[in-house]
Amino acid sequence: MYKCFVCRYHEIATKGHNRSMFENKLINNIRTLAEYDGIKDITLQRIRGRIFLRKLKNAEFTETELEQIKDVLSRSFGLESFSPVAECDPEPEKLFAAAVANAKTAIEKRLETASVVRFRTRARRSNKAYPLISQQIEIEMASRLHDIFGDRIKIDLDDPELTIGIEVREQMALIFHETFRGPGGLPVGTNSDVLALLSGGIDSPVACHMTMKRGCHVDFLTFHSFPYTPPESVEKVKRIASKLNRFQRKGRLFVCNISEIQKLIRDNCNPKYRTVLYRRMMMRIATTLCHFHKLHAIVTGESIGQVASQTIINLSVINDVTTMLMIRPLAGMDKLESIDRAMKIGTFELSIEPQPDSCTVFAPPSPAVAAKYQLVEEEEKKIPGMEEALEHAFQTIEKFENL
């Protein structure tokens, strides 16, 4: 059983004098996500380009705890990969004895269902004074395993079933045979906080996840149109926000009812501009919310050309009402790519639950695909009490925390 995980990062290693800030943020994020899952008895230590995660009092992890830690690390942005490792004395004979014991267990397990196991050994040494170079360690390790298993194992450098890893450091050696991929990117909180427009659809949760990956902490704003949309629509978005919060320190969900604004647009404006006008109103409310809460950008799940409101011209008209930086991570992605990502991050099944959202309320049969600024502005002038309606919508926003 294991007592330690070694966590590796890639992009953080390219940072300069502020690298320690990224490393410390990553450590804090891992600890926070672990605590959300009820894991509190761990220590995290940064040692020469690696983060070591151990249980308090150097105790062994149970099988359940190992799986819990793997899950936490798989959601910790900034990690390239991680492995449960056995630690041992780096003295060559002690190292090989421990490495053979670790590898023997892994090989025997695979031989229960296979006649031959394809494997390779991979060694690296940060201690350049070590008496053996990496290649010598790899060859000696493979030789000792061959002495035990004979023709039941086969070296395969290109496509092995099993890779035996050995890392020799100053005071210890690390031995592992499993390496799990991390989510990559930068630790959440190393970039500015942002506000994402979160609907119950497939795309916006993916956009949130991709923005988190670049180090941004994400708060969420969703719109509903009660009584024209049911309360279940908001409950669905709450569950999506909760799922996304598994990747970061918990973001807030702001919930805004825009039904009165939508009715004013329906009753006074040309139907073909209705969707663009809705989006402009949403953008105004999002901008005000950003200024109020000191958030630095607005994130949306829009993809160029996917629907009528997402043509370049319509996006430009919608952008015109805000001074905020707009981030559209999905701009160049198609729907299948978005679906694939949604399935990987666990939001897809929630997103396809059949609930109407605010954009479908009073939806026009033939929306404009190339709205002109001047005409849209003229349509807005027809809306009686527009500023008052926007202010009322903003003042009645609900906030949900700890989702």
Contacts in CASP RR format, 6 or more apart in sequence:
PFRMAT RR
TARGET T0000
AUTHOR 0000-0000-0000
METHOD contacts of the structure
MODEL  1
MYKCFVCRYHEIATKGHNRSMFENKLINNIRTLAEYDGIKDITLQRIRGR
IFLRKLKNAEFTETELEQIKDVLSRSFGLESFSPVAECDPEPEKLFAAAV
ANAKTAIEKRLETASVVRFRTRARRSNKAYPLISQQIEIEMASRLHDIFG
DRIKIDLDDPELTIGIEVREQMALIFHETFRGPGGLPVGTNSDVLALLSG
GIDSPVACHMTMKRGCHVDFLTFHSFPYTPPESVEKVKRIASKLNRFQRK
GRLFVCNISEIQKLIRDNCNPKYRTVLYRRMMMRIATTLCHFHKLHAIVT
GESIGQVASQTIINLSVINDVTTMLMIRPLAGMDKLESIDRAMKIGTFEL
SIEPQPDSCTVFAPPSPAVAAKYQLVEEEEKKIPGMEEALEHAFQTIEKF
ENL
1 60 0 8 1.000
1 61 0 8 1.000
1 62 0 8 1.000
1 63 0 8 1.000
2 60 0 8 1.000
2 61 0 8 1.000
2 66 0 8 1.000
2 84 0 8 1.000
2 85 0 8 1.000
2 86 0 8 1.000
3 54 0 8 1.000
3 55 0 8 1.000
3 58 0 8 1.000
3 59 0 8 1.000
3 60 0 8 1.000
3 61 0 8 1.000
3 87 0 8 1.000
4 52 0 8 1.000
4 53 0 8 1.000
4 54 0 8 1.000
4 84 0 8 1.000
4 85 0 8 1.000
4 86 0 8 1.000
4 87 0 8 1.000
4 174 0 8 1.000
5 52 0 8 1.000
5 53 0 8 1.000
5 54 0 8 1.000
5 69 0 8 1.000
5 73 0 8 1.000
5 82 0 8 1.000
5 83 0 8 1.000
5 84 0 8 1.000
5 85 0 8 1.000
6 50 0 8 1.000
6 51 0 8 1.000
6 52 0 8 1.000
6 53 0 8 1.000
6 82 0 8 1.000
6 83 0 8 1.000
6 85 0 8 1.000
6 167 0 8 1.000
6 174 0 8 1.000
6 176 0 8 1.000
7 30 0 8 1.000
7 50 0 8 1.000
7 51 0 8 1.000
7 52 0 8 1.000
7 53 0 8 1.000
7 73 0 8 1.000
7 76 0 8 1.000
7 79 0 8 1.000
7 81 0 8 1.000
7 82 0 8 1.000
8 49 0 8 1.000
8 50 0 8 1.000
8 79 0 8 1.000
8 80 0 8 1.000
8 81 0 8 1.000
8 82 0 8 1.000
9 23 0 8 1.000
9 26 0 8 1.000
9 49 0 8 1.000
9 51 0 8 1.000
9 78 0 8 1.000
9 79 0 8 1.000
9 80 0 8 1.000
9 184 0 8 1.000
10 80 0 8 1.000
10 184 0 8 1.000
11 78 0 8 1.000
11 80 0 8 1.000
11 184 0 8 1.000
11 185 0 8 1.000
11 186 0 8 1.000
12 19 0 8 1.000
12 22 0 8 1.000
12 23 0 8 1.000
12 26 0 8 1.000
12 78 0 8 1.000
12 186 0 8 1.000
12 187 0 8 1.000
13 19 0 8 1.000
13 49 0 8 1.000
15 22 0 8 1.000
21 190 0 8 1.000
22 78 0 8 1.000
22 186 0 8 1.000
22 187 0 8 1.000
22 190 0 8 1.000
23 46 0 8 1.000
23 49 0 8 1.000
23 51 0 8 1.000
24 46 0 8 1.000
25 187 0 8 1.000
25 188 0 8 1.000
25 189 0 8 1.000
25 190 0 8 1.000
26 51 0 8 1.000
26 76 0 8 1.000
26 78 0 8 1.000
26 79 0 8 1.000
26 187 0 8 1.000
27 44 0 8 1.000
27 46 0 8 1.000
27 51 0 8 1.000
29 76 0 8 1.000
29 77 0 8 1.000
29 187 0 8 1.000
29 188 0 8 1.000
29 189 0 8 1.000
29 248 0 8 1.000
29 249 0 8 1.000
30 44 0 8 1.000
30 51 0 8 1.000
30 53 0 8 1.000
30 72 0 8 1.000
30 73 0 8 1.000
30 76 0 8 1.000
31 42 0 8 1.000
31 44 0 8 1.000
32 249 0 8 1.000
33 72 0 8 1.000
33 75 0 8 1.000
33 76 0 8 1.000
33 246 0 8 1.000
33 247 0 8 1.000
34 40 0 8 1.000
34 42 0 8 1.000
34 69 0 8 1.000
34 72 0 8 1.000
36 246 0 8 1.000
36 250 0 8 1.000
37 68 0 8 1.000
37 71 0 8 1.000
37 72 0 8 1.000
39 65 0 8 1.000
39 68 0 8 1.000
39 69 0 8 1.000
39 72 0 8 1.000
41 55 0 8 1.000
41 56 0 8 1.000
42 53 0 8 1.000
42 54 0 8 1.000
42 55 0 8 1.000
42 56 0 8 1.000
42 69 0 8 1.000
43 53 0 8 1.000
43 54 0 8 1.000
43 55 0 8 1.000
43 56 0 8 1.000
44 51 0 8 1.000
44 52 0 8 1.000
44 53 0 8 1.000
45 51 0 8 1.000
45 52 0 8 1.000
45 54 0 8 1.000
46 52 0 8 1.000
47 169 0 8 1.000
48 126 0 8 1.000
48 169 0 8 1.000
53 69 0 8 1.000
53 73 0 8 1.000
55 61 0 8 1.000
55 65 0 8 1.000
61 69 0 8 1.000
61 84 0 8 1.000
66 84 0 8 1.000
69 84 0 8 1.000
70 82 0 8 1.000
70 84 0 8 1.000
70 180 0 8 1.000
73 79 0 8 1.000
73 82 0 8 1.000
73 180 0 8 1.000
73 182 0 8 1.000
74 180 0 8 1.000
74 181 0 8 1.000
74 182 0 8 1.000
74 183 0 8 1.000
75 183 0 8 1.000
75 246 0 8 1.000
75 247 0 8 1.000
76 182 0 8 1.000
76 183 0 8 1.000
76 187 0 8 1.000
77 183 0 8 1.000
77 184 0 8 1.000
77 185 0 8 1.000
77 186 0 8 1.000
77 187 0 8 1.000
77 188 0 8 1.000
77 212 0 8 1.000
77 213 0 8 1.000
77 215 0 8 1.000
77 247 0 8 1.000
77 248 0 8 1.000
78 182 0 8 1.000
78 183 0 8 1.000
78 184 0 8 1.000
78 185 0 8 1.000
78 186 0 8 1.000
78 187 0 8 1.000
79 182 0 8 1.000
79 183 0 8 1.000
79 184 0 8 1.000
80 181 0 8 1.000
80 182 0 8 1.000
80 184 0 8 1.000
81 179 0 8 1.000
81 180 0 8 1.000
81 181 0 8 1.000
81 182 0 8 1.000
82 179 0 8 1.000
82 180 0 8 1.000
82 182 0 8 1.000
83 176 0 8 1.000
83 178 0 8 1.000
83 179 0 8 1.000
83 180 0 8 1.000
84 176 0 8 1.000
84 178 0 8 1.000
85 174 0 8 1.000
85 175 0 8 1.000
85 176 0 8 1.000
86 98 0 8 1.000
86 102 0 8 1.000
86 174 0 8 1.000
86 175 0 8 1.000
86 176 0 8 1.000
87 172 0 8 1.000
87 173 0 8 1.000
87 174 0 8 1.000
87 175 0 8 1.000
88 94 0 8 1.000
88 95 0 8 1.000
88 98 0 8 1.000
88 99 0 8 1.000
88 172 0 8 1.000
88 173 0 8 1.000
88 175 0 8 1.000
89 95 0 8 1.000
89 98 0 8 1.000
89 172 0 8 1.000
89 173 0 8 1.000
90 127 0 8 1.000
90 130 0 8 1.000
90 168 0 8 1.000
90 169 0 8 1.000
90 171 0 8 1.000
90 172 0 8 1.000
90 173 0 8 1.000
92 131 0 8 1.000
92 132 0 8 1.000
95 137 0 8 1.000
95 166 0 8 1.000
95 168 0 8 1.000
95 173 0 8 1.000
95 175 0 8 1.000
96 140 0 8 1.000
96 141 0 8 1.000
96 144 0 8 1.000
98 173 0 8 1.000
98 175 0 8 1.000
99 141 0 8 1.000
99 164 0 8 1.000
99 165 0 8 1.000
99 166 0 8 1.000
99 173 0 8 1.000
99 175 0 8 1.000
100 141 0 8 1.000
100 144 0 8 1.000
100 145 0 8 1.000
100 148 0 8 1.000
102 164 0 8 1.000
102 175 0 8 1.000
102 176 0 8 1.000
102 177 0 8 1.000
103 119 0 8 1.000
103 141 0 8 1.000
103 145 0 8 1.000
103 162 0 8 1.000
103 164 0 8 1.000
103 175 0 8 1.000
103 177 0 8 1.000
104 145 0 8 1.000
104 148 0 8 1.000
106 162 0 8 1.000
106 164 0 8 1.000
106 177 0 8 1.000
107 117 0 8 1.000
107 119 0 8 1.000
107 145 0 8 1.000
107 149 0 8 1.000
107 152 0 8 1.000
107 153 0 8 1.000
107 162 0 8 1.000
110 117 0 8 1.000
110 161 0 8 1.000
110 162 0 8 1.000
111 117 0 8 1.000
111 149 0 8 1.000
111 152 0 8 1.000
114 161 0 8 1.000
115 152 0 8 1.000
116 151 0 8 1.000
116 152 0 8 1.000
116 153 0 8 1.000
116 154 0 8 1.000
117 149 0 8 1.000
117 152 0 8 1.000
117 153 0 8 1.000
117 154 0 8 1.000
117 161 0 8 1.000
117 162 0 8 1.000
118 153 0 8 1.000
118 154 0 8 1.000
118 155 0 8 1.000
118 156 0 8 1.000
118 159 0 8 1.000
118 160 0 8 1.000
118 161 0 8 1.000
118 162 0 8 1.000
119 142 0 8 1.000
119 145 0 8 1.000
119 153 0 8 1.000
119 154 0 8 1.000
119 155 0 8 1.000
119 156 0 8 1.000
119 160 0 8 1.000
119 161 0 8 1.000
119 162 0 8 1.000
119 163 0 8 1.000
119 164 0 8 1.000
120 142 0 8 1.000
120 155 0 8 1.000
120 156 0 8 1.000
120 157 0 8 1.000
120 160 0 8 1.000
120 162 0 8 1.000
120 163 0 8 1.000
120 164 0 8 1.000
121 137 0 8 1.000
121 138 0 8 1.000
121 139 0 8 1.000
121 141 0 8 1.000
121 142 0 8 1.000
121 145 0 8 1.000
121 163 0 8 1.000
121 164 0 8 1.000
121 165 0 8 1.000
121 166 0 8 1.000
122 138 0 8 1.000
122 163 0 8 1.000
122 164 0 8 1.000
122 165 0 8 1.000
122 166 0 8 1.000
123 134 0 8 1.000
123 135 0 8 1.000
123 137 0 8 1.000
123 138 0 8 1.000
123 141 0 8 1.000
123 165 0 8 1.000
123 166 0 8 1.000
123 167 0 8 1.000
123 168 0 8 1.000
124 134 0 8 1.000
124 166 0 8 1.000
124 167 0 8 1.000
124 168 0 8 1.000
125 132 0 8 1.000
125 133 0 8 1.000
125 134 0 8 1.000
125 137 0 8 1.000
125 167 0 8 1.000
125 168 0 8 1.000
125 169 0 8 1.000
126 167 0 8 1.000
126 168 0 8 1.000
126 169 0 8 1.000
126 170 0 8 1.000
127 168 0 8 1.000
127 169 0 8 1.000
127 170 0 8 1.000
130 168 0 8 1.000
132 140 0 8 1.000
137 166 0 8 1.000
137 168 0 8 1.000
138 166 0 8 1.000
141 164 0 8 1.000
141 166 0 8 1.000
142 155 0 8 1.000
145 153 0 8 1.000
145 164 0 8 1.000
146 153 0 8 1.000
162 177 0 8 1.000
163 177 0 8 1.000
163 179 0 8 1.000
164 175 0 8 1.000
164 176 0 8 1.000
164 177 0 8 1.000
165 174 0 8 1.000
165 175 0 8 1.000
165 176 0 8 1.000
165 177 0 8 1.000
166 173 0 8 1.000
166 174 0 8 1.000
166 175 0 8 1.000
167 173 0 8 1.000
167 174 0 8 1.000
183 213 0 8 1.000
183 247 0 8 1.000
184 213 0 8 1.000
185 213 0 8 1.000
185 214 0 8 1.000
185 215 0 8 1.000
186 213 0 8 1.000
186 214 0 8 1.000
186 215 0 8 1.000
187 215 0 8 1.000
188 212 0 8 1.000
188 215 0 8 1.000
188 216 0 8 1.000
188 217 0 8 1.000
188 247 0 8 1.000
188 248 0 8 1.000
188 249 0 8 1.000
189 215 0 8 1.000
189 216 0 8 1.000
189 217 0 8 1.000
189 248 0 8 1.000
189 249 0 8 1.000
190 215 0 8 1.000
191 214 0 8 1.000
191 215 0 8 1.000
191 216 0 8 1.000
192 216 0 8 1.000
192 295 0 8 1.000
192 296 0 8 1.000
192 297 0 8 1.000
193 216 0 8 1.000
193 217 0 8 1.000
193 218 0 8 1.000
193 219 0 8 1.000
193 294 0 8 1.000
193 295 0 8 1.000
193 296 0 8 1.000
194 211 0 8 1.000
194 216 0 8 1.000
194 217 0 8 1.000
194 218 0 8 1.000
194 219 0 8 1.000
194 295 0 8 1.000
194 296 0 8 1.000
194 297 0 8 1.000
194 298 0 8 1.000
194 299 0 8 1.000
194 327 0 8 1.000
195 218 0 8 1.000
195 219 0 8 1.000
195 220 0 8 1.000
195 221 0 8 1.000
195 254 0 8 1.000
195 286 0 8 1.000
195 289 0 8 1.000
195 290 0 8 1.000
195 293 0 8 1.000
195 295 0 8 1.000
195 297 0 8 1.000
195 298 0 8 1.000
195 299 0 8 1.000
196 204 0 8 1.000
196 207 0 8 1.000
196 208 0 8 1.000
196 211 0 8 1.000
196 218 0 8 1.000
196 219 0 8 1.000
196 220 0 8 1.000
196 221 0 8 1.000
196 298 0 8 1.000
196 299 0 8 1.000
196 300 0 8 1.000
197 204 0 8 1.000
197 221 0 8 1.000
197 222 0 8 1.000
197 223 0 8 1.000
197 282 0 8 1.000
197 286 0 8 1.000
197 298 0 8 1.000
197 299 0 8 1.000
197 300 0 8 1.000
197 301 0 8 1.000
198 204 0 8 1.000
198 205 0 8 1.000
198 208 0 8 1.000
198 220 0 8 1.000
198 221 0 8 1.000
198 222 0 8 1.000
198 237 0 8 1.000
198 240 0 8 1.000
198 241 0 8 1.000
198 244 0 8 1.000
198 253 0 8 1.000
199 222 0 8 1.000
199 223 0 8 1.000
199 237 0 8 1.000
199 357 0 8 1.000
199 358 0 8 1.000
199 359 0 8 1.000
200 222 0 8 1.000
200 233 0 8 1.000
200 236 0 8 1.000
200 237 0 8 1.000
200 240 0 8 1.000
200 350 0 8 1.000
200 351 0 8 1.000
200 355 0 8 1.000
200 357 0 8 1.000
201 351 0 8 1.000
201 357 0 8 1.000
202 335 0 8 1.000
202 338 0 8 1.000
202 339 0 8 1.000
202 342 0 8 1.000
202 347 0 8 1.000
202 348 0 8 1.000
202 351 0 8 1.000
202 352 0 8 1.000
203 301 0 8 1.000
203 302 0 8 1.000
203 303 0 8 1.000
203 306 0 8 1.000
203 330 0 8 1.000
203 338 0 8 1.000
204 300 0 8 1.000
204 301 0 8 1.000
205 240 0 8 1.000
205 243 0 8 1.000
205 244 0 8 1.000
205 342 0 8 1.000
205 345 0 8 1.000
205 347 0 8 1.000
205 350 0 8 1.000
205 351 0 8 1.000
206 301 0 8 1.000
206 329 0 8 1.000
206 330 0 8 1.000
206 338 0 8 1.000
206 341 0 8 1.000
206 342 0 8 1.000
206 345 0 8 1.000
206 347 0 8 1.000
207 299 0 8 1.000
207 300 0 8 1.000
207 301 0 8 1.000
207 327 0 8 1.000
207 328 0 8 1.000
207 329 0 8 1.000
207 330 0 8 1.000
208 218 0 8 1.000
208 220 0 8 1.000
208 244 0 8 1.000
208 299 0 8 1.000
209 244 0 8 1.000
209 247 0 8 1.000
209 341 0 8 1.000
209 345 0 8 1.000
209 347 0 8 1.000
210 329 0 8 1.000
210 330 0 8 1.000
210 341 0 8 1.000
211 218 0 8 1.000
211 299 0 8 1.000
211 327 0 8 1.000
211 329 0 8 1.000
212 218 0 8 1.000
212 244 0 8 1.000
212 247 0 8 1.000
212 248 0 8 1.000
216 297 0 8 1.000
216 299 0 8 1.000
217 248 0 8 1.000
217 249 0 8 1.000
217 251 0 8 1.000
218 244 0 8 1.000
218 248 0 8 1.000
218 251 0 8 1.000
218 299 0 8 1.000
219 251 0 8 1.000
219 252 0 8 1.000
219 253 0 8 1.000
219 254 0 8 1.000
219 293 0 8 1.000
219 295 0 8 1.000
220 237 0 8 1.000
220 241 0 8 1.000
220 244 0 8 1.000
220 251 0 8 1.000
220 252 0 8 1.000
220 253 0 8 1.000
220 254 0 8 1.000
221 253 0 8 1.000
221 254 0 8 1.000
221 255 0 8 1.000
221 256 0 8 1.000
221 285 0 8 1.000
221 286 0 8 1.000
221 289 0 8 1.000
222 234 0 8 1.000
222 237 0 8 1.000
222 241 0 8 1.000
222 253 0 8 1.000
222 254 0 8 1.000
222 255 0 8 1.000
222 256 0 8 1.000
223 256 0 8 1.000
223 257 0 8 1.000
223 258 0 8 1.000
223 282 0 8 1.000
223 285 0 8 1.000
223 357 0 8 1.000
223 358 0 8 1.000
224 233 0 8 1.000
224 234 0 8 1.000
224 255 0 8 1.000
224 256 0 8 1.000
224 257 0 8 1.000
224 258 0 8 1.000
224 259 0 8 1.000
224 357 0 8 1.000
224 358 0 8 1.000
225 257 0 8 1.000
225 258 0 8 1.000
225 259 0 8 1.000
225 262 0 8 1.000
225 358 0 8 1.000
225 361 0 8 1.000
226 234 0 8 1.000
226 257 0 8 1.000
226 259 0 8 1.000
227 259 0 8 1.000
228 259 0 8 1.000
228 262 0 8 1.000
228 361 0 8 1.000
228 362 0 8 1.000
229 355 0 8 1.000
229 356 0 8 1.000
229 357 0 8 1.000
229 358 0 8 1.000
229 360 0 8 1.000
229 361 0 8 1.000
230 355 0 8 1.000
230 356 0 8 1.000
232 355 0 8 1.000
233 355 0 8 1.000
233 356 0 8 1.000
233 357 0 8 1.000
234 255 0 8 1.000
236 350 0 8 1.000
236 353 0 8 1.000
236 355 0 8 1.000
237 253 0 8 1.000
237 255 0 8 1.000
238 253 0 8 1.000
238 400 0 8 1.000
238 403 0 8 1.000
239 350 0 8 1.000
240 347 0 8 1.000
240 350 0 8 1.000
240 351 0 8 1.000
241 251 0 8 1.000
241 253 0 8 1.000
241 400 0 8 1.000
241 403 0 8 1.000
242 403 0 8 1.000
243 345 0 8 1.000
243 346 0 8 1.000
243 347 0 8 1.000
243 350 0 8 1.000
244 345 0 8 1.000
244 347 0 8 1.000
245 251 0 8 1.000
245 403 0 8 1.000
247 345 0 8 1.000
250 401 0 8 1.000
250 402 0 8 1.000
250 403 0 8 1.000
251 401 0 8 1.000
251 403 0 8 1.000
252 399 0 8 1.000
252 400 0 8 1.000
252 401 0 8 1.000
253 399 0 8 1.000
253 400 0 8 1.000
253 401 0 8 1.000
253 403 0 8 1.000
254 289 0 8 1.000
254 397 0 8 1.000
254 398 0 8 1.000
254 399 0 8 1.000
254 400 0 8 1.000
255 397 0 8 1.000
255 398 0 8 1.000
255 399 0 8 1.000
255 400 0 8 1.000
256 285 0 8 1.000
256 393 0 8 1.000
256 394 0 8 1.000
256 396 0 8 1.000
256 397 0 8 1.000
256 398 0 8 1.000
257 393 0 8 1.000
257 396 0 8 1.000
258 278 0 8 1.000
258 281 0 8 1.000
258 282 0 8 1.000
258 285 0 8 1.000
258 358 0 8 1.000
258 393 0 8 1.000
259 358 0 8 1.000
259 361 0 8 1.000
260 389 0 8 1.000
260 392 0 8 1.000
260 393 0 8 1.000
261 278 0 8 1.000
261 281 0 8 1.000
261 386 0 8 1.000
261 389 0 8 1.000
261 390 0 8 1.000
261 393 0 8 1.000
262 278 0 8 1.000
262 358 0 8 1.000
262 361 0 8 1.000
262 362 0 8 1.000
263 362 0 8 1.000
264 383 0 8 1.000
264 384 0 8 1.000
264 385 0 8 1.000
264 386 0 8 1.000
264 389 0 8 1.000
265 274 0 8 1.000
265 277 0 8 1.000
265 278 0 8 1.000
265 281 0 8 1.000
265 362 0 8 1.000
265 383 0 8 1.000
266 274 0 8 1.000
266 362 0 8 1.000
268 382 0 8 1.000
268 383 0 8 1.000
268 384 0 8 1.000
269 277 0 8 1.000
269 379 0 8 1.000
269 380 0 8 1.000
269 382 0 8 1.000
269 383 0 8 1.000
270 379 0 8 1.000
271 364 0 8 1.000
271 365 0 8 1.000
271 366 0 8 1.000
272 364 0 8 1.000
272 366 0 8 1.000
272 367 0 8 1.000
272 368 0 8 1.000
273 367 0 8 1.000
273 368 0 8 1.000
273 371 0 8 1.000
273 375 0 8 1.000
273 376 0 8 1.000
273 379 0 8 1.000
274 362 0 8 1.000
274 363 0 8 1.000
274 364 0 8 1.000
274 367 0 8 1.000
275 308 0 8 1.000
275 309 0 8 1.000
275 359 0 8 1.000
275 363 0 8 1.000
275 364 0 8 1.000
275 367 0 8 1.000
276 309 0 8 1.000
276 314 0 8 1.000
276 317 0 8 1.000
276 318 0 8 1.000
276 367 0 8 1.000
276 368 0 8 1.000
276 371 0 8 1.000
276 376 0 8 1.000
277 376 0 8 1.000
277 379 0 8 1.000
277 380 0 8 1.000
278 358 0 8 1.000
278 359 0 8 1.000
279 309 0 8 1.000
279 318 0 8 1.000
280 317 0 8 1.000
280 318 0 8 1.000
280 320 0 8 1.000
280 321 0 8 1.000
280 376 0 8 1.000
280 380 0 8 1.000
281 390 0 8 1.000
281 393 0 8 1.000
283 298 0 8 1.000
283 318 0 8 1.000
283 319 0 8 1.000
283 321 0 8 1.000
283 322 0 8 1.000
284 321 0 8 1.000
284 322 0 8 1.000
284 390 0 8 1.000
285 390 0 8 1.000
285 393 0 8 1.000
285 394 0 8 1.000
285 397 0 8 1.000
286 298 0 8 1.000
286 322 0 8 1.000
286 324 0 8 1.000
287 298 0 8 1.000
287 321 0 8 1.000
287 322 0 8 1.000
287 323 0 8 1.000
287 324 0 8 1.000
288 390 0 8 1.000
288 394 0 8 1.000
289 295 0 8 1.000
289 394 0 8 1.000
289 397 0 8 1.000
290 296 0 8 1.000
290 297 0 8 1.000
290 298 0 8 1.000
290 324 0 8 1.000
296 324 0 8 1.000
296 325 0 8 1.000
297 324 0 8 1.000
297 325 0 8 1.000
297 326 0 8 1.000
297 327 0 8 1.000
298 322 0 8 1.000
298 324 0 8 1.000
298 325 0 8 1.000
298 326 0 8 1.000
298 327 0 8 1.000
299 327 0 8 1.000
299 328 0 8 1.000
299 329 0 8 1.000
300 326 0 8 1.000
300 327 0 8 1.000
300 328 0 8 1.000
301 328 0 8 1.000
301 329 0 8 1.000
301 330 0 8 1.000
302 309 0 8 1.000
302 310 0 8 1.000
302 315 0 8 1.000
302 328 0 8 1.000
302 330 0 8 1.000
302 331 0 8 1.000
303 310 0 8 1.000
303 328 0 8 1.000
303 330 0 8 1.000
303 331 0 8 1.000
303 332 0 8 1.000
303 333 0 8 1.000
303 334 0 8 1.000
303 335 0 8 1.000
303 338 0 8 1.000
304 310 0 8 1.000
304 311 0 8 1.000
304 312 0 8 1.000
304 315 0 8 1.000
304 331 0 8 1.000
304 332 0 8 1.000
305 311 0 8 1.000
305 312 0 8 1.000
306 334 0 8 1.000
306 335 0 8 1.000
308 314 0 8 1.000
308 367 0 8 1.000
308 368 0 8 1.000
308 369 0 8 1.000
309 315 0 8 1.000
309 318 0 8 1.000
309 367 0 8 1.000
311 369 0 8 1.000
311 370 0 8 1.000
313 369 0 8 1.000
313 370 0 8 1.000
313 371 0 8 1.000
314 368 0 8 1.000
314 369 0 8 1.000
314 370 0 8 1.000
314 371 0 8 1.000
315 328 0 8 1.000
317 371 0 8 1.000
317 372 0 8 1.000
317 373 0 8 1.000
317 376 0 8 1.000
319 326 0 8 1.000
320 373 0 8 1.000
330 338 0 8 1.000
339 348 0 8 1.000
342 348 0 8 1.000
342 351 0 8 1.000
380 386 0 8 1.000
383 389 0 8 1.000
END
